[in-house]
Amino acid sequence: MTVPGKESETTVSSSAWLSLAIVSGLALVTMYGETMVLPAIPDFIKDFNVTYSVSSWILSSYLIAGAVMTPIAGKLSDVYGKKKILLIVMMIYAAGILGGGFANSFGTMILARIAQGVGISMFPIAFGIVRDIFPVQKLAVAQGIFTSTFFGGSVVGLIVGARIISSYGWHYTFFSVFPVAMILAVVMAKLIRIPKTDPGHYHGLDIPGAIALSVTVILFLMGVSYLEEIAHGNLNSLVFFAGTAVSLMIFSMLEKRTIHPLIDFKVLANKILLPTNIILMIVGISTFMVYQTIPILIQSPQPLGFGGDAITTANVQLPFMIISLIVSAASGFIVSKVGNFRLTTLGTIVCTIGFFGLVAFHSTEFMISAALGIISVGLSFAFVGGFNIILVSSPQKVEGISLGMSVLLILVGQSLGPSVAGMFQQMYSQTIPNVPGVFPSALSYMQIFSSAGIISLVSVVLVVVLKSKVKALSSYYSKI
């Protein structure tokens, strides 16, 4: 019997390719909308008159919203259908984009960013649609095309977004995304065809767990934001950290009691899965520390920065995105040749080299671009290798839960990076004669880049320990 969207086990219908093009366009537009924000970070700080530590919420709020909504949207899509939930999420994302364009205060912008962060939950659903409409033999090709559009959107976001910011201002970058997002939503509603499947049974949503997780992460990030004020006698940071501990205990208790938790601690405690997830979190933290920092370094006035603009920032970051696009596309082939653990080990080592390269060489734009290029190679290898370790090491019955937790933890880790960078920028800042404002000092950048390098070095150690542990387990089971 022929299933709509799947003509046979090897042939693919034209409607399936059309659906792939639509969801790929979705990824392209969403990543364009996110990447265009990066060159505008210094403008947000200036226009909204916020500190560097507070500015980190522009990225962190987006990532926290995505972390919380991804598992929820995934469960809703299983119950009510992927297409319906994808369209709802898309409309929330479009509303957030429009809100960002009209934002006239930092609070309004954060609310808009939260709505945009909900859009992150589109990606697992879109992956599920690709899986539903393509036969197994063609699935790798389809997923490769879909994944490549992530970095493709990032490249477009830097090139086009920077020029819009430079010519018209950051408001118009959001306005440039909104009509495209709406057109995509209409096209999606009319043309995507998904094979009918059993909608499954309602397994319940862990709403209390999602709330507790959000509160935990937000309190922790607030504590990090106020950390530099402890030296001045302000103990708000300690209060937030105490609240984090209490909220974390509540979250842990809720997750142990619920039938379908956001984070299954029994699965997470697996001797292979736990260190692998920590490795991926570390990579996310260190990478987003740099994401937050580079635009500020490039656009700060000389001698504390390069005195560049949004276009200069995009030119410096562009090699990172282009190399990531190329290497990610090739990583699937590479992992089949060298193996998951070797690729992950290589990735963490290359990342560490890149971060310490930034410590030693960040005096010119070319040096920064070169270091970012090295980091992009390591990042692609580490993520592809790490995800494959999780995929092959997860028990088959909880494979979906395991992958969902990994995405959740990575997003939580990524949300920490901007806050840590903002803390250093605020802690080590100074003025420039005859230039209004306060700017991060040279010491702040040394602290950020060296911290990223040190925690990345921890990930190298974890991979080595993990690899030896896997060998020991394999040797043990071979003797039984």
C-alpha positions in Angstrom: 0.0 0.0 0.0 1.3 3.5 -0.9 1.4 6.0 1.9 0.9 9.7 1.0 4.3 11.3 0.9 6.1 7.9 0.7 5.6 6.3 -2.7 7.9 3.3 -1.9 10.8 2.5 0.2 13.3 4.0 -2.2 11.3 6.6 -4.3 10.3 10.0 -3.0 7.2 11.9 -4.1 7.4 15.5 -5.4 5.2 16.5 -2.4 7.9 15.2 0.0 10.6 17.3 -1.7 8.3 20.3 -1.7 7.7 19.8 2.1 11.4 19.5 2.7 12.0 22.8 0.8 9.4 24.5 3.0 10.7 23.3 6.3 14.2 24.1 5.1 13.1 27.6 4.3 11.7 27.7 7.8 15.2 26.9 9.3 16.8 29.3 6.9 14.6 32.2 7.9 14.7 31.4 11.7 18.5 31.2 11.7 18.7 34.4 9.7 16.4 36.1 12.3 18.7 34.9 15.1 22.1 35.6 13.6 21.1 39.1 12.5 20.9 40.0 16.2 24.6 39.4 16.9 26.0 42.5 15.1 23.3 44.6 16.8 24.2 43.7 20.4 26.3 46.9 20.9 23.4 49.0 19.5 21.0 47.3 22.0 23.3 48.3 24.9 23.5 51.9 23.7 19.8 52.4 22.7 18.4 50.7 25.8 21.0 52.1 28.1 21.7 48.8 29.8 24.9 47.3 31.3 26.9 44.6 29.6 25.8 42.0 32.2 22.1 42.9 31.6 22.6 42.9 27.8 23.4 39.1 28.0 19.6 38.5 28.4 19.1 39.4 24.8 20.6 36.0 23.9 19.9 34.1 27.2 16.1 34.8 27.3 15.8 33.5 23.8 17.7 30.3 24.6 15.9 29.7 27.9 12.5 30.0 26.2 13.7 27.5 23.5 15.0 25.1 26.2 11.7 25.0 28.1 9.4 24.9 25.0 11.2 22.3 22.9 10.1 19.2 24.9 6.6 20.7 25.5 6.1 21.4 21.8 7.4 18.0 20.9 4.8 16.3 23.2 2.0 18.5 21.9 3.0 17.6 18.3 2.7 13.9 19.1 -0.8 14.4 20.5 -2.3 17.1 18.2 -0.3 16.6 15.0 3.1 18.0 13.9 1.7 20.4 11.3 -0.8 22.0 13.6 1.7 22.6 16.4 4.4 23.8 14.0 2.0 26.4 12.6 1.1 27.6 16.1 4.7 27.9 17.1 5.5 29.7 13.8 2.8 32.3 14.6 4.2 32.9 18.1 7.7 33.3 16.6 6.3 35.7 13.9 4.6 37.8 16.7 7.9 37.9 18.6 9.7 39.1 15.4 7.2 41.8 14.9 7.4 42.8 18.6 11.2 43.0 18.3 10.9 45.5 15.5 8.6 47.7 17.5 10.5 47.3 20.8 11.2 50.7 22.5 12.4 49.4 25.8 14.6 46.6 27.1 11.7 44.9 28.8 9.7 44.9 25.6 12.7 43.5 23.7 13.1 40.7 26.2 9.4 39.7 25.9 9.9 39.7 22.1 13.0 37.6 22.4 11.1 35.0 24.6 8.4 34.7 21.9 11.2 34.3 19.3 12.8 31.6 21.5 9.6 29.6 21.4 10.5 29.2 17.7 13.4 27.0 18.6 10.9 24.3 19.4 10.0 24.2 15.6 13.2 22.4 14.8 12.6 19.0 16.4 9.0 19.0 15.0 10.4 19.8 11.5 12.9 17.0 11.9 10.0 14.7 12.7 8.1 15.8 9.6 11.2 15.0 7.4 11.3 11.6 9.1 7.6 11.0 8.3 7.7 11.9 4.7 11.0 10.3 3.5 11.9 6.6 3.2 14.8 5.4 5.4 17.1 5.1 2.4 16.7 8.8 1.6 16.4 10.1 5.1 20.1 10.9 5.5 20.1 13.0 2.4 17.0 14.9 3.5 18.3 15.5 7.0 21.6 16.7 5.5 19.8 19.3 3.3 17.6 20.4 6.2 20.6 20.7 8.6 22.7 22.7 6.1 20.1 25.4 6.0 20.8 26.3 9.7 24.3 27.6 8.9 23.1 28.8 5.5 20.6 31.1 7.4 23.4 32.2 9.7 25.5 33.3 6.7 22.6 35.2 5.2 21.8 36.7 8.6 25.3 38.1 9.0 25.6 39.4 5.4 22.1 40.9 5.0 21.4 41.7 8.6 24.6 43.7 9.1 23.9 45.8 6.0 20.3 46.5 7.1 21.5 47.5 10.6 24.2 49.8 9.1 21.8 51.5 6.6 18.5 51.6 8.4 19.0 50.5 12.0 18.3 47.2 13.9 14.5 47.7 14.0 14.4 47.0 10.3 16.2 43.6 10.6 13.1 42.3 12.4 10.8 43.9 9.9 12.7 42.2 7.1 12.0 38.8 8.7 8.3 39.2 9.6 6.7 39.1 6.0 8.8 36.2 5.0 7.8 34.3 8.1 4.1 34.9 7.5 4.4 33.9 3.8 6.2 30.7 5.0 3.4 30.0 7.4 0.7 30.3 4.7 2.7 28.1 2.3 3.2 25.6 5.1 -0.5 25.5 5.8 -1.4 25.0 2.2 1.2 22.7 0.7 2.8 20.5 3.4 1.4 17.0 3.3 2.2 14.7 6.2 1.2 11.0 6.2 -1.5 10.2 8.7 -0.2 8.4 11.7 -1.5 7.2 15.0 -1.6 10.4 17.1 -0.7 8.4 20.1 -2.0 8.7 23.6 -1.8 11.8 25.8 1.2 11.3 28.1 0.8 14.6 30.0 2.9 17.7 30.0 5.4 18.3 32.8 4.3 22.0 33.2 5.4 22.2 36.9 8.8 20.9 35.9 9.1 23.3 33.0 8.2 26.2 35.3 10.7 25.0 38.0 13.4 24.6 35.4 12.8 28.1 34.0 12.9 29.6 37.5 16.1 27.7 38.3 18.0 28.9 35.2 16.7 32.5 35.5 17.7 32.8 39.1 21.1 31.4 38.4 21.7 33.8 35.5 20.5 36.7 37.7 23.0 35.6 40.3 25.8 35.7 37.6 24.6 39.1 36.4 25.0 40.6 39.9 28.2 38.7 40.8 30.5 41.7 40.2 28.6 43.8 42.7 29.6 41.6 45.7 32.9 43.5 45.9 30.8 46.7 46.5 28.8 45.1 49.3 25.7 44.2 47.2 24.7 40.7 48.2 21.8 40.3 45.6 23.9 37.7 43.8 24.1 35.4 46.9 20.3 35.7 47.3 19.7 34.7 43.7 22.1 31.7 44.1 20.3 30.6 47.3 17.1 30.8 45.4 18.7 28.7 42.6 19.6 26.0 45.0 16.0 25.9 46.4 14.4 25.9 43.0 16.8 23.2 41.8 15.8 20.9 44.7 12.1 21.6 43.9 12.7 20.8 40.2 14.6 17.6 41.2 11.7 16.4 43.4 9.1 17.2 40.7 11.0 15.3 38.0 11.4 12.2 40.2 7.7 12.1 41.0 6.2 12.8 37.5 5.6 10.0 35.1 6.9 11.8 32.1 9.7 14.3 33.2 11.5 16.8 31.2 14.8 15.3 32.5 14.8 11.6 33.5 17.6 11.5 36.0 17.8 7.7 35.7 18.6 8.0 32.0 20.8 11.1 32.6 22.9 9.2 35.1 24.0 6.7 32.5 27.9 6.4 32.7 28.2 7.4 29.0 25.3 9.8 28.6 26.1 12.0 31.6 29.6 13.0 30.6 28.7 13.4 27.0 25.9 15.8 27.9 28.3 17.7 30.1 30.8 17.9 27.2 28.1 19.3 24.9 27.0 21.8 27.5 30.6 23.0 28.0 30.9 23.5 24.2 27.7 25.5 24.2 28.7 27.7 27.2 32.2 28.5 25.8 30.8 29.2 22.3 28.1 31.6 23.4 30.6 33.4 25.6 32.3 34.3 22.4 29.1 35.1 20.5 28.3 37.7 23.1 31.8 39.2 23.1 32.9 39.5 19.5 30.4 42.2 18.4 31.2 44.3 21.5 35.0 44.0 21.0 34.7 44.9 17.3 32.4 47.9 17.8 33.9 49.4 21.0 35.9 52.6 20.3 39.7 52.4 20.1 41.9 51.7 21.9 39.6 49.3 23.8 38.1 47.9 20.6 38.4 48.3 16.9 35.9 51.1 16.4 34.0 49.1 13.7 30.4 48.8 12.8 27.8 46.1 12.2 29.3 45.3 8.7 32.8 45.0 10.2 31.4 42.6 12.9 29.7 40.5 10.2 32.9 40.3 8.1 34.8 39.1 11.2 32.2 36.4 12.1 31.4 35.3 8.5 34.3 32.8 8.2 33.0 31.1 11.4 29.6 30.5 9.8 30.8 29.5 6.4 33.3 27.0 7.8 30.6 25.6 10.1 28.4 25.1 7.1 31.0 23.2 5.1 32.4 21.1 8.0 28.9 20.2 9.4 27.9 19.0 5.9 31.1 16.8 5.8 31.0 15.6 9.5 28.5 12.8 8.7 31.1 11.3 6.3 34.0 12.0 8.7 32.3 10.3 11.7 31.8 7.2 9.6 35.5 7.1 9.0 37.0 8.0 12.4 34.3 7.1 14.8 32.2 9.1 17.3 34.8 9.2 20.2 37.7 10.2 18.0 35.7 12.9 16.3 34.4 14.3 19.6 37.9 14.2 21.1 39.3 16.0 18.0 36.5 18.5 18.2 37.1 19.5 21.8 40.8 19.7 21.2 40.4 22.0 18.2 37.9 24.1 20.1 40.3 24.5 23.0 43.1 25.5 20.6 40.8 28.1 19.0 39.8 29.7 22.4 43.4 29.9 23.6 44.2 31.3 20.1 41.8 34.1 20.9 43.6 34.7 24.2 47.0 35.0 22.5 45.9 36.6 19.2 43.0 39.1 19.2 44.7 42.3 18.4 43.6 42.3 14.7 40.3 41.5 13.0 42.1 38.9 10.8 43.5 37.1 13.9 40.0 37.0 15.4 38.5 35.6 12.2 41.2 32.9 12.0 40.6 31.9 15.6 36.8 31.8 15.1 37.4 29.6 12.0 39.4 27.1 14.1 36.6 27.1 16.8 34.0 26.5 14.1 35.7 23.3 13.0 36.0 22.0 16.5 32.4 23.0 17.3 31.1 21.1 14.3 33.1 18.0 15.1 32.2 18.0 18.8 28.5 18.4 18.3 28.2 15.8 15.5 30.4 13.3 17.5 28.7 14.0 20.8 25.2 13.6 19.4 26.1 10.4 17.7 27.5 9.0 21.0 24.2 9.9 22.7 22.3 8.3 19.8 24.1 5.0 19.9 24.4 4.8 23.6 20.8 5.6 24.5 18.7 2.6 25.3 16.2 2.1 22.4 13.2 2.5 24.6 14.2 5.9 25.8 16.1 7.1 22.8 13.7 10.0 22.2 13.7 11.1 25.8 17.5 11.0 25.8 17.9 13.1 22.7 15.3 15.5 24.0 17.2 15.9 27.3 20.4 16.5 25.4 18.9 19.4 23.4 17.4 20.8 26.6 20.7 20.7 28.4 22.6 22.2 25.5 20.3 25.1 25.3 20.5 25.7 29.0 24.3 25.6 28.7 24.2 28.0 25.8 22.1 30.4 27.9 24.8 30.5 30.5 27.6 31.7 28.1 26.3 35.2 27.4 25.8 35.8 31.2 29.3 34.8 32.0 30.7 37.0 29.3 28.5 39.9 30.3 29.7 39.6 33.9 33.3 39.9 32.9 32.6 42.8 30.6 30.8 44.7 33.4 33.4 43.7 36.0 36.4 44.9 34.0 35.2 48.0 32.3 36.7 51.5 31.9 36.2 54.8 30.3 38.0 56.4 27.3 39.0 60.1 27.5 36.6 62.3 25.6 34.3 59.4 24.7 31.0 59.0 26.5 30.2 55.7 28.1 31.9 52.8 29.7 33.5 49.9 27.7 35.0 46.5 28.5 38.7 46.7 29.1 41.4 44.5 27.6 41.4 42.5 30.8 37.8 41.6 30.3 38.5 40.0 26.9 41.4 38.1 28.3 39.2 36.8 31.1 36.4 35.8 28.7 38.7 34.0 26.2 40.8 32.3 28.8 37.8 31.1 30.7 36.3 29.7 27.5 39.6 28.0 26.9 39.9 26.5 30.4 36.3 25.1 30.5 36.9 23.8 26.9 40.0 22.0 28.2 37.8 20.3 30.8 35.7 18.9 28.0 38.9 17.4 26.4 39.6 15.7 29.7 36.1 14.4 30.0 36.2 12.9 26.5 39.5 11.1 27.2 38.1 9.7 30.5 34.8 8.8 28.7 36.7 7.0 26.0 38.8 5.0 28.5 35.6 4.1 30.4 33.9 2.8 27.3 36.9 0.7 26.5 36.9 -0.7 30.0 33.1 -1.5 29.7 33.6 -3.2 26.3 36.5 -5.3 27.7 34.4 -6.3 30.7 31.4 -7.4 28.7 33.6 -9.3 26.2 34.8 -11.5 29.0 31.4 -12.4 30.3 
